[in-house]
Amino acid sequence: MKIILREMTKEDIKEVLEIEKATFSSPWSEDSFQKEIVENVLAMYIVAEVDNKIAGYGGLWKILDEGHITNIAVQKDSRGKGIGDAIVMGIVDYCEKNRIPNITLEVRESNTVARSLYKKHGFIDAGKRPGYYSDTKEDAIIMWRKRS
């Protein structure tokens, strides 16, 4: 299986929305993605394609010397095949090439699969945001990957 990473375009939003809706209990809207791709100069989004179909995506906000991962999602029937790993590696590589040494994110405390994936790429637990997720009031774990 070959995974191709590339920058997300407006034409990708419909497919990305399907993954978003199937993954998150409070999914982003089409308008939100549209604004991120077209208007937000601080945003960078990538998609992972397998067999010419979008299997996952990830987003990053570039703020000074930090990258903030906004979201990463993989289509349900494509999970466990290295796609999430490729997306995280793509974001980390982007940050390294663009001299962004620090990357942060929030992840649901119960999402052990994602937390393990981030740890594999050098992220460490750095704090907790109590009740961060409005849909369930679940805590978020703040993770950081820092390079000097």
C-alpha positions in Angstrom: 0.0 0.0 0.0 1.4 3.3 -1.0 0.5 6.4 1.0 0.9 9.8 -0.8 0.9 12.9 1.3 0.1 16.2 -0.3 -1.3 19.6 0.6 -5.0 19.8 1.0 -7.0 21.8 -1.6 -10.5 23.1 -1.7 -11.5 20.2 -3.9 -10.6 17.8 -1.1 -13.0 19.3 1.4 -16.0 17.1 0.6 -14.0 13.9 1.1 -12.3 15.3 4.2 -15.7 16.2 5.7 -16.9 12.6 5.4 -13.9 11.4 7.4 -14.4 14.3 9.9 -18.0 13.5 10.5 -17.3 9.8 10.9 -14.5 10.4 13.4 -15.5 13.3 15.7 -18.6 13.8 17.8 -18.3 17.6 17.2 -17.1 17.7 13.6 -15.8 20.8 11.8 -18.1 22.3 9.2 -17.4 22.7 5.5 -17.2 26.5 6.1 -14.5 25.9 8.8 -12.3 23.9 6.4 -12.9 26.4 3.6 -11.7 29.2 5.8 -8.7 27.2 7.0 -7.6 26.3 3.4 -8.4 29.6 1.7 -8.1 32.4 4.3 -5.9 31.3 7.2 -2.4 32.1 6.3 -1.2 30.4 9.4 -2.8 27.0 8.5 -1.2 24.1 6.7 -3.3 21.0 5.9 -2.3 17.7 4.3 -4.2 14.7 3.0 -3.0 11.1 2.8 -4.1 9.4 -0.4 -4.2 5.7 -0.9 -5.3 4.4 -4.4 -6.3 8.0 -5.4 -8.7 8.3 -2.5 -8.3 10.4 0.6 -7.8 8.1 3.6 -6.8 10.7 6.2 -5.8 14.3 6.8 -4.1 16.5 9.3 -3.8 20.2 10.1 -1.4 22.6 11.7 -1.4 26.2 12.7 2.0 27.9 12.5 2.4 30.4 15.3 5.9 31.9 15.7 8.2 29.0 16.6 5.3 26.7 17.4 3.1 24.4 15.4 -0.3 23.5 16.8 -1.8 20.4 15.4 -5.5 21.2 15.0 -6.8 17.8 13.9 -5.7 14.4 12.5 -8.2 11.8 11.3 -8.1 8.6 9.4 -11.0 6.9 7.6 -12.3 4.1 9.8 -11.7 1.3 7.4 -8.1 2.6 6.8 -7.0 2.7 10.5 -4.1 0.5 11.6 -2.4 0.7 8.2 0.2 3.4 9.0 -1.8 6.3 7.6 -2.0 8.2 10.9 1.7 7.5 11.3 2.5 9.0 7.9 0.4 12.1 8.6 2.2 12.8 11.9 5.5 12.2 10.2 4.4 14.6 7.4 3.6 17.3 9.9 6.8 16.8 11.8 8.8 16.9 8.6 7.0 20.1 7.5 7.9 21.7 10.9 11.5 20.7 10.7 11.9 22.0 7.1 10.2 25.3 8.1 12.2 25.8 11.3 9.3 25.3 13.6 11.0 23.5 16.5 8.1 23.1 18.9 4.8 21.2 18.1 1.8 20.9 20.5 -1.6 19.4 20.5 -4.5 18.4 22.7 -5.8 14.9 22.7 -8.7 13.2 24.5 -7.4 11.5 27.7 -9.2 8.3 26.6 -7.6 8.2 23.1 -4.8 5.8 24.0 -4.2 4.9 20.3 -3.5 8.6 19.3 -1.5 9.2 22.4 0.7 6.2 21.7 1.2 7.4 18.1 2.2 10.9 19.2 4.6 9.5 21.8 6.2 7.4 19.1 7.1 10.7 17.3 8.6 12.3 20.4 5.6 14.0 22.0 5.4 14.0 25.7 2.5 14.6 28.1 2.9 18.2 29.4 -0.4 19.0 31.1 -4.1 18.5 31.2 -7.1 20.7 30.3 -10.0 19.7 32.5 -13.3 19.4 30.7 -11.8 20.6 27.5 -14.1 18.7 25.2 -17.6 20.3 25.2 -19.4 17.2 24.0 -18.4 14.9 26.8 -16.5 17.2 29.2 -13.6 14.9 28.9 -10.2 16.1 29.8 -7.6 16.9 27.1 -4.0 15.9 27.5 -1.6 18.6 26.3 1.4 17.1 24.5 4.5 18.7 23.2 7.4 17.8 20.9 10.3 20.2 21.4 13.5 20.5 19.5 16.3 23.0 20.2 
